[in-house]
Amino acid sequence: ASEWSGIDTADAFAIDDTNLFHKLGLQTFINLSPIFTPGIFCSFSNGVYNDEEEWFRSIFANSKKEEAIQNLYEFFVERMGGPTLYSVRKGDPALTGRHRPFPVTHQAAERWLHHMEKALESTPYIDADSKLKMMKFFRHTAFFLVAGDELKNQNQRVP
């Protein structure tokens, strides 16, 4: 993941050095929630579900947008140091397992990151340092999932 993402593990997990949930405050995360405003999660999901590339949209074709937004919001809050919303509702995040049905290629990861970066840039509630830490985490995680997809594909090959 570090090699493909260009983000070393220490930089990717710098989000753990600063509890971003506490730093940014509950209100920021409420403002980010599509339940209350058209914040980052709606902006991101609208980008993903309306992407101009059909191959990319097809990855999400069988996912309900509202559930995807809720999953992203709850995971994001939990991973950034807030309450364990995602784990309480769905169990361990187990990212590689949950993303196993999807083709998480290098190209798909870059496209996903493009939408996440645009959504973060359009969100005024988050300071630049926090946005940078989040993007490093997201970039490393996206390529961690690419590695999981590559491993899945290797295991499916017939010798």
Buried (B, 14 or more C-beta within 10 A) or exposed (E): BBEBBEBBEEBBBBBBEBEBBEBBEEEBBBBBBBEEEEBBBBBBBBBBBEBEEEEBBEBBEEBEBEEBBBBBBBBBBBBBBBEEBBEEEBEEBEBBEBBEEBBBBEEBBBBBBBBBBBBBEEBEBBEEEBBBBBBBBBBBBBBBBBBBBBEBEEEEEEE
